[in-house]
Amino acid sequence: MSGRAWFDVSPSAARLTGSLRDIGYDFASAVADVVDNSVAAGATRVEILIEHDGSDSRVFITDDGAGMSSSGLLEALRFGTRRQYRRGDLGRYGLGLKTASLSQCRVLSVVSRSSKSTVRTCARSLDLDLIDDWDQWVVVDPGNREPAVQRARQWLAEGTGTVVIWQVLDRVLPEKRPEGGWARRRLDTLAGKTADHLGMVFHRFIDGVGDRPQVVITVNGQKVRAWDPFAQDESSTVELPLQRLEVESPGSTGVVTLRRFVLPARDRFSCPAEFERLSGPLNWNRQQGLYVYRANRLVQWGGWAGIRGIDEHTKLARASVEFDTDLDAAFNINVAKMRVTLPAQLRQLIEPAVNELCVLADDAYRKTAGSARSAPPEDLGQPPEVRAATQAAATAGLALRMAAMQVDEWAAWEKIEALLREESPEVVRLLGLTE
């Protein structure tokens, strides 16, 4: 800027921190964003403790990761940290720890230990009331008198790790009567929802990914169970051939992996309880669709990203879209790491594969007991060879549908089906094309 006049217009710390509280987190997603840091630090155990104590209620998120030095901790509490993220790191904008935590509380404290040989911890706090009073980006040392910080230091006496503490939970508990039964029940409910959410978004880390060690996550002492949306432990789950697609990102090209699954119908699940569990938080219809993974962490799920609509007949269809952090710009991932936008070029590339998946899921759905494709009473008395021929014809109908997709003539095939329904309904029934 040599030769130019310039002016420092640093933003108001009080005003901006207030605005950043409304970036879009709920309680469970805020906890998940903090757990991202634990996973990135190599933690093998993450413990979430949600304690009700009236206005002094608090949340602890503890891990056994690498920990941070005092300078590293100070940098971690900077809005828009200067640290460089490596390929595969779950962080991106340098805002997650702060924005996620302060979306739920007014005081964020972090205690960390990075040395295995020396029992030395460091602690720093962000206090919104202090930032409001000073209107400056200040981080303070909470000292040793704060009971929550003392507890965190004791937990870190056995090894390295980090403890994140949320206090003054103004976005979680009611301002009036935070000590009441309703407030206690709310925290219990949030604990359950948080466990379900963590089991979903970190299911690959809980089960173990590649050479990365498994991560044990607990919420209030209860071990979180991984929720695999593709039911890969079920023997009747069908996986279609994997596809790898190249996608351009500003300045580079990355690879996106597409995996497609047809989940079993109710009567082919190992047990009714597993069928209900695998229905997911949105239930079967709205859980169908694309599951988007960034560096093996689930960031978005359900729906077909504009490729097609939700349909009862395709509710058994689920597919994963997997990319690494080198494609962040192409996917336009948001700060909370909960929303992405599929690149237009990728949507075009996967559309035929998604339609093929949905045809197979439709077929599996219709073959369930009580579905439209169950054998009518008049067919049950037919000789075995006749029933076999009928099944072969239905298989041929499915093959025709898939062939139309593979040669990119689906629109023409839909016209053919419409004509057959009008002029030759018996052929439509024989080929298993009934809706």
VOGU-3710 file (C-alpha; in Angstrom, 3 decimals, decimal comma):
1> msgrawfdvs> 0,000/0,000/0,000  2,985/2,242/-0,537  1,876/5,756/-1,382  -1,748/5,137/-0,376  -3,589/6,324/2,689  -5,030/3,435/4,663  -7,265/3,154/7,709  -7,671/0,485/10,370  -11,358/-0,477/10,627  -11,177/-3,437/12,986
11> psaarltgsl> -14,678/-4,757/13,723  -16,356/-4,221/17,059  -15,510/-7,322/19,098  -18,722/-7,088/21,113  -20,960/-6,717/18,050  -19,262/-9,382/15,933  -19,060/-12,063/18,628  -22,765/-11,516/19,263  -23,505/-12,047/15,575  -21,343/-15,163/15,343
21> rdigydfasa> -23,469/-16,841/18,010  -26,250/-17,234/15,454  -24,286/-19,033/12,754  -26,678/-22,013/12,749  -25,670/-24,567/15,399  -27,990/-26,545/17,597  -26,653/-28,188/20,759  -25,726/-31,536/19,191  -24,027/-30,052/16,134  -22,082/-27,638/18,366
31> vadvvdnsva> -20,753/-30,548/20,423  -19,878/-32,384/17,194  -17,823/-29,433/15,954  -15,761/-29,503/19,137  -15,322/-33,277/18,800  -13,851/-32,589/15,342  -10,885/-30,999/17,126  -10,496/-34,058/19,354  -10,444/-36,386/16,348  -7,933/-34,126/14,589
41> agatrveili> -5,727/-34,245/17,708  -5,548/-38,050/17,467  -7,833/-38,772/20,414  -8,925/-42,365/20,996  -11,423/-41,433/23,696  -13,789/-38,463/23,893  -16,064/-38,012/26,910  -18,966/-35,559/26,992  -20,379/-34,750/30,406  -23,553/-32,628/30,638
51> ehdgsdsrvf> -24,178/-31,615/34,239  -27,312/-29,958/35,589  -26,633/-27,567/38,466  -29,134/-24,758/38,011  -27,531/-21,586/36,718  -24,127/-23,239/37,234  -24,899/-26,090/34,812  -21,966/-26,905/32,564  -20,698/-29,117/29,764  -17,308/-30,828/29,633
61> itddgagmss> -15,847/-32,256/26,418  -12,692/-34,174/27,317  -10,257/-36,034/25,061  -6,937/-37,868/25,315  -5,445/-36,311/22,182  -2,113/-34,574/21,679  -3,117/-31,464/23,623  -1,845/-27,919/23,073  0,946/-25,731/24,402  0,062/-22,366/25,910
71> sgllealrfg> 0,824/-20,591/22,626  -1,107/-23,196/20,649  -4,079/-22,823/22,963  -4,051/-19,055/22,608  -4,018/-19,444/18,823  -6,887/-21,959/19,006  -9,025/-19,320/20,751  -8,334/-16,714/18,081  -11,307/-16,024/15,788  -9,946/-17,029/12,396
81> trrqyrrgdl> -6,845/-18,844/13,599  -3,662/-18,407/11,581  -2,796/-22,111/11,721  -2,517/-23,965/8,421  -4,820/-26,923/7,915  -3,466/-30,039/6,258  -5,296/-32,230/3,771  -7,697/-34,415/5,732  -7,990/-32,086/8,748  -11,590/-31,701/9,893
91> gryglglkta> -11,153/-27,965/10,560  -11,344/-25,359/7,824  -12,158/-21,756/8,796  -10,523/-21,496/12,224  -13,876/-20,616/13,797  -15,443/-23,917/14,863  -14,326/-24,187/18,498  -15,343/-20,600/19,223  -18,552/-20,266/17,212  -19,841/-23,721/18,162
101> slsqcrvlsv> -19,181/-23,248/21,880  -20,404/-19,666/22,163  -23,585/-20,539/20,284  -24,561/-22,390/23,473  -22,772/-20,618/26,330  -21,269/-17,279/27,368  -18,063/-18,597/28,914  -15,752/-20,969/27,043  -12,727/-22,322/28,889  -10,125/-24,710/27,518
111> vsrsskstvr> -7,589/-26,633/29,601  -4,870/-28,598/27,820  -1,752/-30,652/28,401  0,699/-31,449/25,585  3,657/-33,028/27,426  3,605/-36,698/28,374  6,590/-36,394/30,679  5,661/-33,210/32,521  2,371/-32,656/34,327  1,902/-29,090/33,147
121> tcarsldldl> -1,438/-27,745/31,991  -2,471/-24,406/30,543  -5,918/-22,832/30,674  -7,528/-19,923/28,841  -11,072/-18,528/28,669  -13,276/-16,518/26,348  -15,915/-14,615/28,320  -18,593/-12,822/26,298  -19,434/-10,465/29,174  -15,809/-9,371/29,337
131> iddwdqwvvv> -15,666/-8,911/25,548  -18,855/-6,849/25,722  -17,440/-4,653/28,496  -14,053/-4,078/26,827  -15,164/-4,366/23,189  -11,863/-6,108/22,501  -10,809/-9,613/21,414  -9,510/-10,706/24,813  -8,613/-14,133/26,175  -8,025/-14,479/29,922
141> dpgnrepavq> -6,359/-16,919/32,269  -9,163/-18,329/34,458  -6,725/-19,037/37,294  -6,889/-21,994/39,646  -9,889/-21,006/41,731  -12,511/-21,867/39,170  -13,886/-25,305/40,251  -14,550/-26,504/36,694  -10,988/-25,663/35,660  -9,617/-27,432/38,738
151> rarqwlaegt> -11,537/-30,575/37,790  -10,217/-30,390/34,248  -6,623/-30,142/35,492  -7,155/-33,219/37,651  -8,516/-35,193/34,689  -5,385/-34,353/32,707  -3,037/-35,573/35,455  -2,715/-38,991/33,786  -1,698/-37,888/30,298  -2,051/-35,476/27,411
161> gtvviwqvld> -5,381/-34,171/26,231  -7,780/-31,255/26,225  -10,893/-30,328/28,193  -13,390/-27,860/26,727  -15,767/-26,346/29,288  -19,045/-24,543/28,559  -20,487/-22,397/31,341  -23,376/-19,924/31,617  -25,545/-21,931/29,218  -27,831/-19,041/28,295
171> rvlpekrpeg> -28,838/-20,602/24,949  -29,569/-23,989/26,524  -31,413/-23,370/29,804  -34,296/-20,983/30,552  -33,354/-17,705/32,165  -36,032/-18,221/34,809  -35,826/-21,298/37,023  -32,796/-23,015/35,463  -32,742/-25,171/38,580  -36,214/-26,618/37,918
181> gwarrrldtl> -37,246/-30,052/36,748  -37,914/-28,826/33,211  -34,304/-27,662/32,886  -33,004/-31,009/34,147  -35,220/-32,916/31,690  -34,071/-30,659/28,868  -30,426/-31,494/29,533  -31,277/-35,196/29,671  -33,068/-34,906/26,326  -30,149/-33,017/24,799
191> agktadhlgm> -27,755/-35,703/26,035  -29,767/-38,379/24,208  -29,980/-36,367/21,000  -26,283/-35,572/21,169  -25,370/-39,258/21,515  -27,521/-40,124/18,483  -26,014/-37,284/16,451  -22,422/-38,195/17,307  -23,096/-41,850/16,532  -24,224/-40,806/13,068
201> vfhrfidgvg> -21,703/-38,158/11,996  -18,657/-39,966/13,485  -19,763/-43,541/12,784  -16,707/-44,281/10,650  -14,338/-43,094/13,375  -16,200/-45,097/16,037  -15,969/-48,225/13,877  -12,407/-47,435/12,791  -11,292/-45,902/9,482  -8,300/-47,369/7,645
211> drpqvvitvn> -5,200/-47,265/9,837  -6,742/-44,662/12,164  -7,488/-46,065/15,658  -11,078/-46,396/16,750  -12,508/-43,504/18,734  -14,606/-44,285/21,797  -17,169/-41,545/22,488  -19,282/-41,416/25,636  -22,094/-39,097/26,683  -22,743/-38,960/30,425
221> gqkvrawdpf> -20,905/-42,252/30,809  -22,852/-44,099/28,118  -20,893/-45,380/25,148  -22,092/-43,973/21,830  -23,034/-46,631/19,285  -22,101/-46,056/15,649  -25,049/-45,619/13,261  -24,092/-46,817/9,784  -26,737/-45,442/7,368  -25,974/-48,209/4,877
231> aqdesstvel> -26,639/-51,179/7,197  -23,488/-52,923/6,000  -23,721/-55,467/8,819  -27,007/-56,748/7,359  -26,452/-59,756/5,083  -29,241/-58,662/2,706  -27,840/-55,189/2,036  -26,815/-54,857/-1,618  -23,940/-52,598/-2,680  -23,679/-51,553/-6,318
241> plqrlevesp> -20,319/-51,061/-8,062  -18,273/-48,163/-6,674  -17,606/-45,162/-8,890  -14,768/-42,599/-8,748  -15,341/-39,267/-10,434  -13,035/-36,335/-11,068  -14,302/-32,906/-10,019  -12,611/-29,611/-10,690  -11,923/-27,233/-7,823  -10,357/-23,767/-8,101
251> gstgvvtlrr> -6,723/-24,447/-8,911  -6,901/-28,249/-8,739  -8,815/-31,431/-9,524  -10,041/-33,866/-6,886  -11,670/-37,276/-6,743  -15,185/-37,946/-5,458  -16,210/-41,493/-4,543  -19,807/-42,606/-5,031  -21,036/-45,712/-3,210  -24,602/-46,955/-3,614
261> fvlpardrfs> -26,635/-49,253/-1,385  -30,060/-50,877/-1,457  -31,021/-51,620/2,132  -33,110/-54,677/2,998  -36,860/-54,433/3,249  -38,426/-54,931/6,668  -38,962/-58,688/6,256  -35,301/-59,216/5,260  -33,716/-57,347/8,162  -32,054/-59,431/10,864
271> cpaeferlsg> -34,674/-58,262/13,373  -37,471/-55,663/13,641  -35,474/-53,630/16,177  -32,616/-53,153/13,710  -35,052/-52,131/10,982  -36,429/-49,426/13,268  -32,958/-48,291/14,385  -31,693/-48,020/10,812  -34,704/-45,878/9,874  -32,679/-42,978/11,294
281> plnwnrqqgl> -33,666/-39,713/12,986  -35,727/-38,587/9,967  -37,326/-42,026/9,401  -37,112/-44,090/6,245  -38,634/-41,752/3,673  -36,566/-38,679/4,496  -33,407/-40,670/5,242  -33,244/-41,921/1,662  -30,815/-40,121/-0,588  -27,248/-38,881/-0,556
291> yvyranrlvq> -24,936/-38,972/2,469  -22,070/-36,541/1,983  -18,762/-37,296/3,732  -15,879/-34,864/4,081  -12,676/-36,627/5,163  -14,830/-39,547/6,442  -16,956/-37,246/8,624  -20,648/-37,149/7,703  -21,682/-33,538/7,030  -25,047/-33,828/5,234
301> wggwagirgi> -27,635/-36,537/4,810  -30,995/-37,271/3,222  -32,596/-36,071/-0,017  -31,332/-36,287/-3,579  -29,775/-32,790/-3,980  -32,261/-31,831/-6,706  -31,584/-34,918/-8,835  -34,973/-36,439/-8,029  -37,675/-36,214/-5,391  -38,375/-38,212/-2,238
311> dehtklaras> -40,508/-41,276/-3,037  -41,977/-43,953/-0,784  -40,945/-46,601/-3,317  -37,249/-45,621/-3,172  -36,906/-45,283/0,583  -34,428/-48,190/0,712  -31,951/-46,311/-1,512  -28,982/-44,577/0,124  -25,684/-43,470/-1,401  -22,495/-41,906/-0,090
321> vefdtdldaa> -20,703/-39,032/-1,784  -17,180/-38,864/-0,348  -14,583/-36,142/-0,844  -11,475/-34,879/0,900  -10,704/-31,374/2,096  -8,969/-30,442/-1,161  -12,464/-30,116/-2,675  -13,903/-27,859/0,062  -14,168/-24,905/-2,311  -15,997/-26,965/-4,939
331> fninvakmrv> -18,544/-28,191/-2,370  -18,917/-24,760/-0,736  -18,966/-26,225/2,779  -20,404/-23,892/5,424  -18,749/-22,789/8,676  -20,739/-25,206/10,827  -19,723/-28,063/8,474  -23,358/-29,161/8,245  -24,237/-28,093/4,695  -22,607/-28,502/1,313
341> tlpaqlrqli> -23,654/-27,734/-2,244  -23,047/-30,454/-4,800  -21,065/-29,037/-7,727  -23,202/-28,846/-10,879  -20,717/-30,992/-12,811  -20,898/-33,706/-10,132  -24,691/-33,679/-10,096  -24,723/-34,382/-13,827  -22,134/-37,151/-13,481  -23,988/-39,053/-10,746
351> epavnelcvl> -27,551/-38,630/-12,031  -27,594/-41,858/-14,129  -26,082/-43,849/-11,249  -28,622/-42,421/-8,784  -31,512/-43,303/-11,105  -30,172/-46,835/-11,493  -29,974/-47,173/-7,704  -33,533/-45,951/-7,284  -34,874/-48,446/-9,832  -33,292/-51,291/-7,872
361> addayrktag> -34,574/-49,893/-4,573  -38,049/-49,570/-6,079  -37,897/-53,212/-7,144  -36,759/-54,327/-3,670  -39,547/-52,317/-2,059  -42,248/-53,809/-4,284  -41,099/-57,340/-3,522  -41,747/-56,950/0,194  -44,645/-58,718/1,866  -47,815/-56,748/1,282
371> sarsappedl> -46,288/-54,545/-1,438  -47,660/-54,008/-4,896  -45,423/-56,679/-6,351  -46,397/-59,494/-3,979  -47,880/-62,386/-5,888  -51,663/-62,016/-6,285  -53,821/-64,880/-4,984  -54,492/-66,205/-8,487  -50,737/-66,631/-9,094  -50,135/-68,664/-5,951
381> gqppevraat> -51,926/-71,667/-7,419  -49,872/-71,664/-10,615  -47,366/-74,441/-11,346  -43,759/-73,682/-10,299  -42,608/-73,342/-13,912  -45,249/-70,670/-14,570  -44,276/-68,717/-11,460  -40,606/-68,986/-12,502  -41,447/-67,607/-15,946  -43,344/-64,744/-14,345
391> qaaataglal> -40,328/-63,896/-12,169  -38,031/-64,089/-15,203  -40,254/-61,626/-17,066  -40,142/-59,234/-14,107  -36,344/-59,513/-14,087  -36,335/-58,699/-17,798  -38,408/-55,590/-17,112  -35,890/-54,433/-14,519  -33,014/-55,102/-16,943  -34,732/-52,988/-19,606
401> rmaamqvdew> -35,059/-50,104/-17,177  -31,403/-50,317/-16,200  -30,327/-50,513/-19,862  -32,274/-47,339/-20,646  -30,394/-45,566/-17,862  -26,994/-46,836/-18,919  -27,419/-45,495/-22,478  -28,835/-42,230/-21,121  -32,274/-42,757/-22,676  -34,390/-42,631/-19,533
411> aawekieall> -36,746/-39,986/-20,922  -37,403/-42,184/-23,969  -37,989/-45,200/-21,728  -40,569/-43,318/-19,672  -42,481/-42,605/-22,909  -42,314/-46,291/-23,821  -43,645/-47,311/-20,403  -46,487/-44,800/-20,668  -47,456/-46,164/-24,088  -47,364/-49,766/-22,860
421> reespevvrl> -49,597/-48,922/-19,886  -52,134/-47,424/-22,256  -52,102/-50,022/-25,037  -50,733/-53,241/-23,461  -51,391/-53,284/-19,710  -50,948/-57,084/-19,627  -47,347/-56,652/-20,875  -46,735/-54,007/-18,206  -47,936/-56,439/-15,537  -45,864/-59,293/-16,952
431> lglte> -42,681/-57,185/-16,992  -43,294/-56,009/-13,442  -43,583/-52,350/-14,453  -46,701/-51,636/-12,404  -46,546/-48,567/-10,171
//
